[in-house]
Amino acid sequence: MITISVLVTIEIPSALSLKDKRSVVRSLVVRLRQRLHVAAAETGLQDIVRAGQIGFAVVSGDRATARHQAEEARRFIDEDLIGRAEVTWVAQEEWEQEG
């Protein structure tokens, strides 16, 4: 079993309040869950108005499938944020568990 976790930091220049920021972050998290069926959550920078951090994970029995799903989610994030926010940092880790 392969697990890939990804941490994405975004900048939200138009956010003037935490409410503005959370609407961008929350909508992205919901879309990741609904459309791509990945586990996703706001994971950090919760009190910083113009920045957010989102983590997501994919699990698969096949390394190529897991990598494809993670890359698809990354592309989705980039496309979804156009005009609203920008990805500033990404970290990705992979684990393999023998079963």
N, C-alpha and C positions, 0 to 999 in steps of 0.2 A: 504494500500500500504506500502510495506517495502522497505527501501533504505539502502543499506550497502555501506559505503565508506571505502576504504583501502588505506593506505599510506605505501609505501615500500621504504626503503633506501637500496641502494646497494653500494658495494665497487667494483671498477674496477681496480685491481692492474696493469694490463697490459697497461692501458691508459697513454700515454705520452703527450697527448695534449687534448684540449677541443674537437677537431675534432674526435679523437679516442673515447673519452667518449660518445659524442653525437651519434656516429654511433651505439654503443651498446644500449643506451637509446632509440633512435628513432626507431630502428628496433624492440625492445621489445614493445613499445607503438603501433606501427603499427600492429604487430602480435596479440596483445591483442584485438585490435579493429576488425580486420578482422576475426580471428578465433573464438573468444569467444563473440563477439558483446557486449563488455562492453565499457563504456565511460572511456577513459584513456588519461593521459597527463603527461609530465614532469612537476613536481610541485615545485621543489626546488633544491638547491645546484647546480644551473646552472653554476656557475663560479669556481667550485671545480673540478679539473681534475680527480681525482680518486674516486669520489663519485657521486651518482645520487639519485634522489628521483622521484618516479613515484606514481601517484595517480590513482585509478580507482574506479568506482561505478557500482553497479548493482541495478536494481529496479524490483520488482515483486509484484504481488498481494498476494503471498504466502510466509510466512517466511522460510519454509523449502527449497523452490526453490531458494530464494535469497541467503540463506546460502550456498547451494550447488554450485551455480554459483560463489560466491566469493571464495569458497574453490578450485573450479576447476581452477580459474584464478591464485590463489596462487601457486598451484601445477605446472601450466603451466610456471609461472615465474621461479620457482626453476629449472625446467627441461630446459627451454630455455637458462638460464644463465650458465649452466654447462660449465666449462672451460673458461668462459669469465668474469664472475663477481659472486659475492656472496651477498645474502641478509643478511644485518646486523641488520635490525630493521623493525618491522611491527606494525602498529596501525590500529585498525578496530573499526568503529562505526556503530551502527544500529539505524535507526529511523523508527517509525511506524506512519503513518498518517491515521486517520480514515476518511473514505470517504463517 
